[in-house]
Amino acid sequence: QVQLVESGGGLVQPGGSLSLSCVVSGVTFSTYVMSWYRQAPGKERELVASISNIGGSTTYADSVKGRFTISRHNTKNTVYLQMNSLRPEDTAVYYCRVRPYWGQGTQVTVSS
């Protein structure tokens, strides 16, 4: 059974930082591309960042480039998303993904 468990969401003021984690089980983690998506109220789910199986290649949505960093630790079966300089428009539920599976999501709210 494949499980993805996200953690680290919460409420933060604009300009602040949060770090999300996603622990994966039930797959050979080191062979998969890992991704973070987000979905804001009333909007479609969008890709935020992806990282290759050994971490040598990353991609980011234009809206988060230079502010967010995706990384992974293959021996811990964990993928991370470090989010800095957060903006109100980053408010969303953030989901971890390993195709075709999704985590349950973690809420990130950026508000003063």
KABEL-V362645 format. One record per residue. RES is the residue in one small letter. NEAR is the number of other C-alpha atoms within 12 Angstrom. Layout:
res=RES near=NEAR
res=RES near=NEAR
This chain:
res=q near=9
res=v near=18
res=q near=25
res=l near=32
res=v near=29
res=e near=32
res=s near=27
res=g near=27
res=g near=30
res=g near=26
res=l near=25
res=v near=25
res=q near=21
res=p near=21
res=g near=19
res=g near=24
res=s near=26
res=l near=33
res=s near=29
res=l near=34
res=s near=35
res=c near=39
res=v near=32
res=v near=36
res=s near=24
res=g near=16
res=v near=22
res=t near=20
res=f near=30
res=s near=24
res=t near=17
res=y near=26
res=v near=33
res=m near=46
res=s near=42
res=w near=47
res=y near=34
res=r near=35
res=q near=25
res=a near=24
res=p near=17
res=g near=10
res=k near=12
res=e near=12
res=r near=20
res=e near=26
res=l near=25
res=v near=34
res=a near=37
res=s near=35
res=i near=33
res=s near=24
res=n near=24
res=i near=21
res=g near=25
res=g near=13
res=s near=18
res=t near=24
res=t near=25
res=y near=24
res=a near=22
res=d near=13
res=s near=19
res=v near=27
res=k near=20
res=g near=17
res=r near=25
res=f near=31
res=t near=32
res=i near=38
res=s near=34
res=r near=36
res=h near=23
res=n near=26
res=t near=15
res=k near=17
res=n near=29
res=t near=36
res=v near=44
res=y near=37
res=l near=40
res=q near=28
res=m near=36
res=n near=24
res=s near=24
res=l near=31
res=r near=26
res=p near=19
res=e near=22
res=d near=38
res=t near=28
res=a near=31
res=v near=35
res=y near=41
res=y near=40
res=c near=43
res=r near=38
res=v near=35
res=r near=20
res=p near=15
res=y near=24
res=w near=27
res=g near=30
res=q near=22
res=g near=30
res=t near=32
res=q near=26
res=v near=36
res=t near=29
res=v near=27
res=s near=18
res=s near=12
